[in-house]
Amino acid sequence: MTPPNLDRRDFMLATALATLGGAAASAAPASAQAAAPTAATRLPGGTVYTGGTVDGKPVVSALGVSDLAPGKLHRLYFRGVEGPSGQPWLVSVAVLRGANPGKRVTLVSGVHGDEMSSIHAVQAIINGLDPAAVSGTVMAVFDVSRPAIESMGRRWPNSGRGVDLIDLNRVWPGDENAPSAPARHAGLLFNRLIRPNSDYVLDFHTSTSGIDAPAFHLAKMDVPEVKAMAELFPIDQIFDNAGYPGLLTDALFRVGIPAFTPEIGNARRLDPSMIPLFVEGTKNVLKLHGIIDGPMGRTGRDTGVFVGNSLAPVLATAGGIVEHLVRLADKVTPGQKIAIQRNMFGETVAEYTSPVDGEIGALRSDATSEPGNVITFILFNRSTPEGAEAYPE
């Protein structure tokens, strides 16, 4: 019997691989065996150049930022997993190695392919720094999920069985020898790029398509190093949440690297009002760690950031056009009417109220909804949090 919550095809594949064990590896063609990772490429601090260049930028299959010349901004491509044509997916990476030694902060974006503000913010941060004035290293990874970005989609279109849509932020830390391309890609980036070159990681995202959100973080506020960084952003809200297996931040925590997730507005478009808030906050983080000098900019103290440890989803009970009666980050109380839904005659078919005392953390952006869709998420504080809660970061 197939275990619950496991796709039958995945179960059959996993069972077959477990049965074959070492025989499958020994039967692989020589070319496949040669492509397996070697110990040399996994060593932290060891850069492996493939010998190729794209648009004048070198291609690497492993990176050690200490190998790069100090006082310069280096632009390169990281060689990820091969696509269906046999060509590797290349990930754009910029490394600003300061003139002086110091901490290493990595800025990640593009884990989901429709999150444009996250990419733009990381571009603005790295391009706005002067290598001569930096102590330490800032590494920017712009387009982790290239196949998803090419189609402006959230998920990686894995072609192994027709076309599966894989959420790359559910497979970290990945596995370089996994049976799926997305998990192999994640394993390569985690083992050969992100983990060996990071003291701290900020994994930038936006809300998912169809959901509007304020400027907020997903962060473990019970971790002092994370709390110190997260509070330096002049944003609206922080969702104090433990996360769950598969997230990049969770995988990093498991290897001792403090990380959190800044969330910059909405998917599929640039948000010029929010991006500067995250650029300012990230520069505050770099100042905290002594990477750049200067006075702190605005922080969460200036914006009265609201920290909540729980989310209450309000789901549609009918089909029709939704009219919101509240705005993002509005405070709400139990029983307060927050939305009305009407059918095509304009007749009211449902009214929605807040079940808790908190702030509006997300609103459905599509005007119509069928039963079961999220109308809103409400960020609030539960006296005893129930553990990790899934949020479509």
Helices and strands as residue ranges (DSSP letters): H 8-20, H 22-26, H 30-34, H 39-42, E 48-54, E 57-62, G 65-67, E 72-82, E 88-97, E 100-108, H 116-127, G 131-133, E 135-141, H 146-150, E 156-158, E 164-166, G 168-170, H 181-189, I 190-194, G 195-197, E 200-203, E 211-212, E 216-219, H 224-230, E 237-240, H 248-254, E 259-263, H 275-288, H 300-303, E 306-308, E 310-315, E 320-324, E 331-332, E 337-342, E 348-353, E 358-364, E 368-369, E 374-380
